[in-house]
Amino acid sequence: MSYLLSSLENCKLTLNNRLVMPPMATSKSEQNGMVSKDILDYYDEKSQGGYISLIIIEHSFITLAGKASERQLSIADDSTVEGLKALSNIIHKNGSKTVMQINHAGSSTSKEVTGLDPVGPSAIINPCSSNVPEEFTINEIKNIILEFKNAARRVKEAGFDGVEIHSAHGYLLNQFFSPLTNKRKDEYGGDLLSRIKIHLDIIKAVRDVVGEDFPILLRLGATDNMEGGITIEDSKIAAVAFEKAGVDILDISGGFCRFIIPGNTSQGYFSPLTQAIKKVVSIPVLLTGGITKVEAAERLLSSGKADLIGVARAIYKDSKWAEKAIKSSK
């Protein structure tokens, strides 16, 4: 029996196998963030044959102030919807489902990219970018929540199968969650539940606009892998709160350590995190991190380390990887 080939049921997002292509920035959009022919061709190639059950589109900025890098995809206003519709159509035509990841970079961007001073939860140096951001006011936080809500509405209007909220890799929501960068003294800082209040407010706002049946995923940086940063114990508490708030799938990665654990190149190196989180939630958990072998994917699924397997770099390098993996599992 192949665990990789088993379908995912009992979830708002039903999938015909357990293989996911996680979000990877391509820098292929137009200069203004609009969908380009390059992006359409790239996702067309990756989704050929529908062997990957779910393709999560690279992080897309919800507002110019949250743009992370040049040629990043935009979901920042309604003019993006038409191009994004073409993107979801191509992937659906090839037989895969697709979700968009929406993001604000916070202090992980620069004035060179946005033309604006970086912003964040506290005026604390960002361990990844070395920026010291301007601290958000409460009104500005309310506006961020609204921008996530509007972005999620656009994702649904563009025909995607769900939306993923990005709270990993040192970006804005990771900055709120992490005690390294959130030193606020108001309702959005302090203890753990206060540091994830913005997440819970965003999940509620997104659910209000997309409706009950539309899947919401959340990518969680479950460890900063740094002294004084997010720990797995923190993330277990956050994961329970996110499930209760209405998240349908948790996609686990790193926090300020980004998508690596230095010195660890094992297959599925984030599996201790997903295994711990799986024990406290009932929703599916997606594992990514260094998985390049089908045998490893099968082993991680069969041993209960995760419910879904994300293969990033191997698929990025070889568009036929998924086809070979699925056929070899039959």
C-alpha positions in Angstrom: 0.0 0.0 0.0 1.3 3.4 -0.9 0.6 6.2 1.6 1.7 8.8 -1.0 -1.1 7.7 -3.4 -3.9 7.7 -0.7 -6.4 10.4 -1.1 -7.0 13.1 1.5 -10.6 13.0 2.7 -12.3 14.5 5.8 -11.0 17.9 5.0 -12.4 20.9 3.2 -9.6 20.5 0.7 -9.9 17.0 -0.7 -6.8 15.7 -2.6 -6.3 12.7 -4.8 -2.8 12.0 -3.3 -0.5 13.3 -0.6 2.1 15.1 -2.8 2.2 18.9 -2.6 4.4 21.4 -4.3 5.0 24.1 -1.6 5.4 27.8 -2.4 8.8 28.8 -3.9 9.5 32.3 -5.0 10.3 32.4 -8.7 10.8 36.2 -9.4 9.0 35.6 -12.7 6.1 38.1 -12.3 6.0 41.4 -14.1 7.8 44.3 -12.5 4.5 45.5 -10.9 3.7 42.0 -9.6 1.2 41.1 -12.3 1.0 37.6 -13.7 3.4 37.2 -16.6 3.7 34.7 -19.4 6.8 33.3 -17.6 4.8 32.5 -14.5 2.0 30.9 -16.5 4.5 28.8 -18.4 6.3 27.8 -15.2 3.2 26.5 -13.4 1.9 25.0 -16.6 5.1 22.9 -16.8 5.0 21.9 -13.1 1.4 20.9 -13.1 1.4 18.8 -16.3 -0.5 15.5 -15.8 -1.9 16.4 -12.4 0.6 14.2 -10.6 1.0 16.8 -7.8 -2.3 16.9 -6.0 -1.8 20.5 -4.6 0.3 23.3 -5.9 0.7 26.2 -3.5 1.6 29.4 -5.4 4.6 31.4 -4.2 4.0 34.1 -1.6 2.2 37.1 -3.0 2.3 40.5 -1.4 -1.0 41.9 0.0 0.2 45.5 0.0 3.2 47.4 -1.5 4.7 48.0 2.0 4.8 44.2 2.4 6.5 43.3 -0.8 9.5 41.2 -0.1 11.5 41.3 -3.3 11.7 42.4 -7.0 9.3 40.6 -9.4 7.3 39.1 -6.5 3.7 38.2 -7.4 1.0 40.7 -6.2 -2.4 40.2 -4.7 -2.5 43.8 -3.5 -5.5 45.1 -5.5 -8.4 44.0 -7.6 -6.6 44.5 -10.9 -4.5 41.3 -10.2 -7.5 39.0 -10.2 -7.8 38.6 -14.0 -4.2 37.4 -14.4 -4.5 35.1 -11.4 -7.6 33.6 -12.9 -5.6 32.5 -15.9 -3.0 31.0 -13.5 -5.6 28.9 -11.6 -7.2 27.9 -14.8 -4.0 26.4 -16.3 -3.3 24.4 -13.1 -6.9 23.1 -13.0 -6.8 22.2 -16.6 -3.7 20.0 -15.9 -5.5 18.2 -13.1 -4.0 19.7 -9.9 -5.7 21.8 -7.2 -4.1 25.1 -6.3 -3.9 27.5 -3.3 -2.4 31.0 -3.1 -0.1 32.0 -0.3 -0.6 35.6 0.8 2.0 37.5 2.7 3.3 40.7 4.2 7.1 40.9 4.6 7.1 43.3 7.5 10.7 44.2 8.4 12.1 41.5 6.1 11.9 43.9 3.1 13.8 47.1 2.3 13.2 50.6 1.1 14.9 49.6 -2.2 12.1 47.2 -2.9 9.1 49.1 -1.6 10.1 52.7 -1.6 8.9 52.8 2.0 10.4 52.5 5.4 10.1 48.9 6.7 7.4 48.3 9.4 7.0 45.6 12.1 5.5 44.7 15.4 8.3 46.4 17.4 11.3 48.7 16.6 13.6 45.7 17.1 16.3 44.5 14.7 15.2 41.8 12.4 17.6 38.8 12.8 17.4 38.0 9.1 17.5 41.4 7.4 19.2 43.5 10.1 16.5 46.2 9.6 15.0 48.1 12.5 11.4 48.7 11.5 9.0 51.4 12.4 6.5 50.0 15.0 2.9 49.5 13.9 0.2 51.5 15.6 -3.0 49.6 16.5 -4.8 51.3 13.6 -2.1 50.1 11.2 -2.5 46.6 12.6 -6.3 46.8 11.9 -5.4 47.9 8.4 -3.1 44.9 7.9 -5.9 42.6 9.0 -8.1 44.2 6.3 -5.5 43.8 3.7 -5.2 40.1 4.4 -9.0 39.9 4.2 -9.1 41.7 0.8 -6.3 39.5 -0.5 -8.2 36.3 0.5 -11.3 37.6 -1.3 -9.3 38.1 -4.4 -7.8 34.6 -4.2 -11.3 33.1 -4.1 -12.5 35.4 -6.9 -9.5 34.2 -9.0 -10.8 30.6 -8.8 -8.2 29.1 -6.4 -9.1 26.1 -4.2 -8.0 27.8 -0.9 -5.8 30.4 0.6 -2.7 30.1 2.7 -1.7 32.7 5.3 2.1 33.0 5.6 3.5 33.1 9.1 7.0 31.7 8.6 10.5 32.5 7.3 10.9 35.7 9.3 8.0 37.6 7.6 5.5 39.8 9.3 3.3 37.3 11.1 6.4 35.3 12.2 7.7 38.6 13.6 4.5 39.0 15.7 4.7 35.4 16.9 8.4 35.5 17.8 9.5 36.9 21.2 12.7 37.9 19.4 10.9 40.7 17.4 7.6 41.3 19.3 8.2 43.4 22.4 4.8 45.2 22.3 3.0 46.1 25.5 -0.5 46.2 24.1 -3.0 43.5 23.2 -0.8 42.3 20.3 2.3 41.6 22.4 3.3 40.0 25.6 2.3 36.4 26.2 2.0 33.8 23.5 -1.7 34.2 22.9 -1.3 38.0 22.6 1.5 37.5 20.1 -0.8 35.5 17.9 -3.8 37.7 18.3 -3.1 39.2 14.9 -3.1 35.7 13.4 -6.5 34.9 15.0 -7.9 38.3 13.9 -6.7 37.6 10.3 -8.1 34.0 10.3 -11.5 35.4 11.5 -11.5 38.2 8.9 -10.5 35.8 6.1 -13.2 33.3 7.1 -15.8 36.1 7.2 -15.0 37.0 3.6 -14.4 33.6 2.0 -17.2 31.7 3.7 -17.3 28.5 5.7 -16.5 26.1 2.9 -13.4 27.7 1.5 -10.2 26.1 2.8 -7.8 28.2 4.9 -4.2 27.0 5.3 -1.6 28.6 7.5 2.2 28.2 7.0 3.7 28.3 10.5 7.3 28.9 11.3 7.3 26.4 14.1 10.8 27.2 15.4 13.2 30.1 15.0 16.0 27.7 16.0 17.5 30.6 17.9 18.1 31.4 21.5 15.0 33.2 22.9 12.9 32.5 19.7 9.9 30.4 18.9 10.0 26.9 20.2 8.0 23.8 19.4 6.2 24.1 22.7 5.0 27.6 21.6 4.0 26.3 18.2 1.9 23.4 19.7 -0.1 26.0 21.7 -0.5 28.2 18.6 -1.5 25.3 16.4 -4.3 24.4 18.7 -5.5 28.0 18.7 -5.3 28.2 14.9 -7.3 25.0 14.4 -10.0 26.3 16.8 -10.0 29.6 14.9 -10.8 27.8 11.6 -7.6 26.8 9.9 -8.1 23.7 7.8 -4.5 22.6 7.1 -1.2 23.5 8.9 1.9 23.8 6.7 5.0 23.6 8.9 8.3 25.2 8.2 11.0 27.3 9.9 10.7 30.8 11.4 13.7 33.1 11.5 15.8 30.0 10.5 13.8 30.2 7.2 13.4 26.9 5.4 16.5 25.2 6.7 18.0 23.8 9.9 21.7 24.5 9.6 23.7 21.3 9.5 20.7 19.1 9.0 20.2 17.8 5.5 18.1 14.7 6.5 15.0 13.9 4.5 12.1 15.8 6.1 14.3 17.7 8.6 11.2 19.5 10.0 9.5 16.2 10.9 10.1 16.5 14.7 8.0 19.6 14.5 5.2 18.1 12.4 5.1 15.0 14.6 4.7 17.1 17.7 2.0 19.3 16.2 0.1 16.3 14.8 -0.3 15.0 18.3 -2.3 18.1 19.4 -4.4 18.9 16.3 -6.9 16.9 14.3 -6.4 18.8 11.0 -3.9 17.7 8.3 -0.3 18.7 8.7 2.0 19.3 5.8 5.7 18.6 6.1 8.4 20.1 3.8 12.2 20.2 4.1 14.8 18.3 2.1 12.5 15.6 0.8 13.9 14.3 -2.5 13.2 10.5 -2.3 9.9 8.8 -2.7 10.9 6.2 -0.1 11.5 9.0 2.4 8.0 10.5 1.6 6.4 7.0 2.2 8.3 6.5 5.4 7.4 9.9 6.8 3.7 9.4 6.0 3.5 5.8 7.2 5.2 6.6 10.5 2.7 9.4 11.3 5.1 12.3 11.0 2.8 14.2 8.6 -0.4 13.9 6.5 1.0 15.6 3.4 4.4 15.8 1.9 5.8 18.9 0.3 8.6 18.5 -2.3 10.1 21.8 -3.3 13.6 21.8 -4.7 13.5 18.4 -6.4 10.4 19.5 -8.3 11.9 22.9 -9.0 14.9 21.2 -10.6 13.0 18.4 -12.3 9.5 19.0 -13.6 9.1 15.2 -14.2 9.9 14.4 -10.5 6.3 14.1 -9.5 5.3 11.9 -12.5 8.2 9.5 -11.8 7.4 9.5 -8.0 3.7 8.7 -8.5 4.3 6.1 -11.2 6.9 4.3 -9.0 4.5 4.2 -6.1 1.8 2.3 -8.0 
